[in-house]
Structures are given as C-alpha cells and as structure tokens.
Amino acid sequence: MNVGKLLETVNSLVPLNYAFEDDFVGLTVGSEDSKVNGVAVVHELENSILDYSTNNNINTLITYHPPPLKKILKDDGTETFEDDLLTAKCRESGLNIITIHTAQDVCNGGNADSLVDLFGITDTKVFAHTVGKFGAGRYGNIPKTSNSELKEIVESKLNTKIVRTNEYFQEIKEINTIAILPGSGTQFLEEIISKVDVFITGDISHRYLLKGDETHLGLIQVNHLSTEIPGMKKFVENLNKALNQELEYLYKDFYEWAISIKQLNWITRIR
C-alpha cells in the first residue's frame, strides 16, 4: 500500500474538505507515492514519536494535530510558513504525515458528535460551521442538573479534571442546555450566547471568562486533549475495520489528566 491509498482510506472516513479553510490537513509531510512500511496513529508530533518511528521502521503517521510550523513575516509584510524544527526533522527522516484535525472535529461521528453521545445531548444543533451543514460545535438539551453535578459528570465522562470555570457558572442553580466544542472553541462563544446555560471547551482565556460573566453564560474549561480523545478513539476503531488491522491510538495521558506522566502504549504497526 502506498501513502496515496492510505490517504484515500482516511478521507473516506474523515472527508478532509470539511475542515476549516485555513486548516493544515491532508498529506502535510511526504509523498503519496511512498510505500507504507509501517503506520502509527498519534495525537500529535513529538520527539519521542519520531524516535519510535525511526527505531521501528514506521514511515507513516496519521496525526490529529498538524505538524508544527513557524510563521515568517517577509519584508513586504506578507506572511509565509516554514517547517518548525521538529517538522523539519520528520521530513528529513523520510516520514509521511497525514493530518485530520478539524475535519475530524466536524465530520459525522467525529469528535463533536462523540461528545454529544458522551453527554447525552438531545435536540442537537450545530455551530462553528465550516462547510455546509458541518461545524465543530454542538449544543442542545441535557437532563436537568446542578452546577456541582455537571462538574462531576464532565470530569467522569472526559476522564479529566476541570481546569477552571468562570464566576457566573458558580451562580447557576439549574442547567438544562449545554454547548460543547472539542479543542479550543472560545472564538465561537458569541454564537451560543443566550442559547445555552453552559459552554464546555478547552483553552479559555481570561477575557472570555469575563465575557461569559457579562452575558450570563457559564463556562467550563477542560484540558484540551480531553475533548478530542473520545472521537479519536472512534476514528481508530473505524480505521482498524477499514484496513483490517489492530491499530491503537497514541497520546500522552499527562495532557488528559494533567496530573502525572504515565508510560506510553506504543502503536501496533500495519504490515
């Protein structure tokens, strides 16, 4: 199997044209003509992944997050992007990298839909649209709960600890509607103000916490990866079926729990 054929399989599961327009998805490093010697599914690039790939004859990675790039500002004021040091090392080593990122967030059965299933959201609607009906966020109804009960539910369902909430969240007595967006979603906060009681996402900056207070929107910030892991596990299950393989999914659970680093379970290789 060559990389182009693997890319077709990935695209059949996660249509890459559904990603945000400025997202870096598809074959982000390497060549479609390369033969796949071994493949791993990883959440993101890091030096330990590169070392493992080199030591185990893995020449193709399927990543959730794109390879890191650095922004270059030219003399004429225009911007361009170049490989970060780690990405350059991957390219020099001969790795091929297929990235799914926000295409995986928005697709049917992807990261956002997985959170809907996890939290039992009903009457679901989409926000943070990319293409047509597809979008990265979901909102709808949940069984009536209190703020303290919702915090316990979030930590249990996402296998994580809540990083923080805004002040207004502490004042909410009854919660009937929530919005969720995997990864970092506060740039879409304006779309769900007045539509839900609470918005759950990662990477909430201080100014957005204040915005939630001002607009009476409860905010729960969780660890970034925790909102992406459930959907990525489903992606790997679907990929296993499509390839008739037994791949696992590799990520550092330090960034799920943010408590302690546990030993990584390395991925099985496609032969």
C-alpha positions as CSV (number, residue, x, y, z in Angstrom):
1,M,0.0,0.0,0.0
2,N,1.3,3.5,-0.8
3,V,0.6,6.7,1.1
4,G,-1.9,7.9,-1.6
5,K,-4.1,4.8,-1.0
6,L,-3.9,5.2,2.8
7,L,-4.9,8.9,2.3
8,E,-7.9,7.8,0.3
9,T,-9.0,5.4,3.1
10,V,-8.6,8.2,5.7
11,N,-10.5,10.6,3.5
12,S,-13.4,8.1,3.2
13,L,-13.7,8.1,7.0
14,V,-12.9,11.8,7.6
15,P,-13.7,14.0,4.5
16,L,-10.8,16.4,4.6
17,N,-12.6,19.1,2.6
18,Y,-14.9,19.6,5.7
19,A,-12.0,21.2,7.7
20,F,-11.8,24.9,8.3
21,E,-10.5,26.7,5.2
22,D,-7.2,27.7,6.8
23,D,-6.5,24.4,8.5
24,F,-3.4,22.3,7.6
25,V,-4.9,18.8,6.8
26,G,-4.3,16.0,4.3
27,L,-0.8,14.9,3.4
28,T,1.1,17.5,5.4
29,V,4.6,15.9,5.0
30,G,5.9,13.4,2.4
31,S,4.7,11.9,-0.8
32,E,1.6,10.0,-1.9
33,D,3.9,7.7,-4.0
34,S,5.8,6.5,-0.9
35,K,5.2,2.9,0.1
36,V,3.8,2.5,3.6
37,N,6.3,0.3,5.6
38,G,4.6,0.9,8.9
39,V,2.0,3.3,10.3
40,A,1.0,4.8,13.6
41,V,-2.0,6.9,14.7
42,V,-0.8,9.6,17.1
43,H,-2.4,12.7,18.5
44,E,0.5,15.0,17.7
45,L,4.2,15.0,16.8
46,E,6.9,15.0,19.5
47,N,10.5,13.9,19.6
48,S,9.6,10.6,21.2
49,I,7.3,9.8,18.4
50,L,10.0,10.5,15.8
51,D,12.4,8.3,17.7
52,Y,10.0,5.5,18.0
53,S,9.1,5.7,14.3
54,T,12.8,5.6,13.3
55,N,13.6,2.7,15.6
56,N,10.6,0.6,14.5
57,N,10.6,1.1,10.7
58,I,7.4,3.2,10.8
59,N,7.5,5.7,7.9
60,T,3.9,7.0,8.0
61,L,2.0,8.8,10.8
62,I,-1.7,9.7,10.9
63,T,-1.9,12.7,13.3
64,Y,-4.8,14.6,14.7
65,H,-2.9,17.9,15.3
66,P,-1.0,19.3,12.3
67,P,2.8,19.3,12.2
68,P,4.1,22.5,13.9
69,L,5.0,25.4,11.6
70,K,6.6,28.7,12.2
71,K,5.3,32.0,10.8
72,I,7.7,34.1,8.7
73,L,7.0,37.7,8.1
74,K,8.6,38.9,4.8
75,D,10.0,42.4,4.2
76,D,6.9,43.2,2.1
77,G,4.6,42.5,5.0
78,T,3.3,39.2,3.7
79,E,3.3,36.0,5.8
80,T,4.5,32.6,4.9
81,F,5.1,29.4,6.9
82,E,8.1,27.2,7.2
83,D,8.7,23.8,9.0
84,D,9.3,24.0,12.7
85,L,12.5,22.2,13.8
86,L,10.5,19.0,14.7
87,T,8.6,19.0,11.5
88,A,11.9,19.5,9.5
89,K,13.4,16.6,11.4
90,C,10.4,14.4,10.4
91,R,10.7,15.4,6.8
92,E,14.4,14.8,6.7
93,S,13.9,11.3,8.2
94,G,11.6,10.4,5.4
95,L,8.3,10.3,7.4
96,N,5.0,10.8,5.7
97,I,2.3,12.5,7.7
98,I,-1.4,12.6,7.1
99,T,-3.3,15.1,9.3
100,I,-7.1,15.1,10.0
101,H,-7.5,17.9,12.7
102,T,-10.7,19.9,12.3
103,A,-12.0,17.6,9.6
104,Q,-12.2,15.0,12.3
105,D,-13.9,17.5,14.6
106,V,-16.8,18.3,12.3
107,C,-17.5,15.1,10.4
108,N,-20.3,12.7,11.1
109,G,-19.3,10.6,14.0
110,G,-16.3,12.7,14.7
111,N,-15.0,14.5,17.8
112,A,-18.0,16.8,18.2
113,D,-20.6,14.0,17.7
114,S,-18.7,11.8,20.1
115,L,-19.1,14.4,22.8
116,V,-22.9,14.6,22.0
117,D,-23.1,10.9,22.6
118,L,-21.0,11.0,25.7
119,F,-23.1,13.7,27.4
120,G,-26.4,12.5,26.1
121,I,-27.3,15.8,24.4
122,T,-30.7,15.8,22.6
123,D,-32.3,18.2,20.1
124,T,-28.7,18.9,18.9
125,K,-27.8,21.8,16.7
126,V,-24.5,22.7,15.0
127,F,-22.4,25.9,15.4
128,A,-18.9,27.0,14.3
129,H,-19.7,26.0,10.7
130,T,-17.0,25.0,8.2
131,V,-18.7,23.7,5.0
132,G,-22.4,23.5,4.5
133,K,-24.1,21.8,7.5
134,F,-20.8,20.8,9.1
135,G,-19.4,22.5,12.1
136,A,-17.1,22.0,15.0
137,G,-19.6,22.7,17.8
138,R,-22.8,21.1,19.1
139,Y,-25.4,22.4,21.5
140,G,-28.7,21.1,22.9
141,N,-30.6,19.8,25.9
142,I,-29.4,17.6,28.8
143,P,-31.4,16.2,31.8
144,K,-31.7,18.9,34.4
145,T,-28.7,19.1,36.7
146,S,-26.9,21.4,39.1
147,N,-23.5,23.1,38.6
148,S,-21.8,20.8,41.0
149,E,-23.3,17.7,39.4
150,L,-22.3,18.9,35.9
151,K,-18.7,19.3,37.0
152,E,-18.7,15.7,38.3
153,I,-20.2,14.5,35.0
154,V,-17.7,16.4,32.9
155,E,-14.7,15.0,34.9
156,S,-16.1,11.5,34.8
157,K,-17.1,11.4,31.1
158,L,-13.8,13.1,29.9
159,N,-11.5,11.3,32.3
160,T,-10.0,14.6,33.4
161,K,-10.0,17.4,35.9
162,I,-11.7,20.7,35.2
163,V,-9.1,23.4,34.8
164,R,-11.4,26.3,35.8
165,T,-14.9,27.8,35.4
166,N,-16.0,31.4,35.2
167,E,-17.6,33.2,38.2
168,Y,-21.1,33.1,36.7
169,F,-21.0,29.3,36.5
170,Q,-20.9,29.1,40.3
171,E,-24.2,31.1,40.5
172,I,-26.2,28.8,38.2
173,K,-28.7,26.7,40.1
174,E,-30.2,24.7,37.3
175,I,-28.6,23.6,34.0
176,N,-30.7,22.3,31.1
177,T,-28.7,23.2,28.0
178,I,-25.0,22.9,27.2
179,A,-22.7,23.6,24.2
180,I,-19.5,21.6,23.5
181,L,-16.6,22.2,21.1
182,P,-13.6,19.9,21.0
183,G,-10.2,21.5,21.4
184,S,-10.2,25.3,21.7
185,G,-13.6,26.9,20.9
186,T,-13.9,30.2,22.6
187,Q,-13.6,32.2,19.4
188,F,-17.2,30.9,18.7
189,L,-18.6,31.9,22.0
190,E,-20.7,34.7,20.5
191,E,-22.6,32.1,18.5
192,I,-24.1,30.4,21.6
193,I,-24.6,33.3,24.0
194,S,-28.3,33.2,25.1
195,K,-28.7,29.7,23.5
196,V,-27.3,27.6,26.4
197,D,-26.7,27.7,30.1
198,V,-23.1,26.4,29.9
199,F,-20.3,26.1,27.3
200,I,-17.6,23.4,27.7
201,T,-14.4,23.6,25.8
202,G,-10.6,24.0,26.2
203,D,-8.1,26.9,26.3
204,I,-10.5,29.6,27.6
205,S,-8.6,32.9,28.1
206,H,-9.3,35.3,30.8
207,R,-11.2,37.8,28.6
208,Y,-13.6,35.1,27.5
209,L,-14.3,34.1,31.2
210,L,-15.2,37.7,31.8
211,K,-17.4,37.7,28.6
212,G,-19.3,34.7,30.0
213,D,-19.9,36.6,33.3
214,E,-21.1,39.7,31.4
215,T,-23.5,37.7,29.2
216,H,-24.7,35.2,31.9
217,L,-23.1,32.2,30.2
218,G,-21.5,29.5,32.3
219,L,-18.1,28.4,31.1
220,I,-16.2,25.2,31.9
221,Q,-12.6,24.9,30.8
222,V,-11.2,21.4,30.5
223,N,-7.9,20.0,29.3
224,H,-7.6,20.5,25.5
225,L,-6.9,16.8,24.6
226,S,-9.7,15.5,26.8
227,T,-12.4,16.8,24.4
228,E,-10.6,15.2,21.4
229,I,-9.7,11.8,22.7
230,P,-13.2,10.2,22.7
231,G,-13.7,10.9,19.0
232,M,-10.1,9.9,18.1
233,K,-10.6,6.5,19.7
234,K,-13.7,6.0,17.5
235,F,-11.7,7.1,14.4
236,V,-9.1,4.4,15.2
237,E,-11.8,1.8,15.6
238,N,-13.2,2.7,12.2
239,L,-9.7,2.8,10.6
240,N,-9.0,-0.7,12.0
241,K,-12.1,-2.0,10.3
242,A,-11.3,-0.3,7.0
243,L,-7.7,-1.6,7.0
244,N,-8.4,-4.9,8.7
245,Q,-5.7,-4.1,11.3
246,E,-5.4,-3.7,15.0
247,L,-4.0,-0.2,15.4
248,E,-4.0,1.5,18.8
249,Y,-4.0,5.3,19.4
250,L,-1.0,7.0,20.9
251,Y,-1.2,10.1,23.1
252,K,0.3,11.3,26.4
253,D,-2.3,11.0,29.1
254,F,-0.4,13.6,31.1
255,Y,-2.3,16.1,28.9
256,E,-5.6,14.3,29.6
257,W,-5.3,14.4,33.4
258,A,-2.6,17.0,33.8
259,I,-1.5,15.1,37.0
260,S,1.3,12.7,36.2
261,I,3.1,11.3,33.2
262,K,2.2,7.7,32.6
263,Q,4.1,5.3,30.4
264,L,3.0,5.5,26.7
265,N,1.5,2.5,25.0
266,W,3.1,2.4,21.6
267,I,1.0,1.7,18.4
268,T,0.8,-1.5,16.5
269,R,2.3,-1.3,13.0
270,I,0.5,-2.1,9.7
271,R,2.4,-4.7,7.8
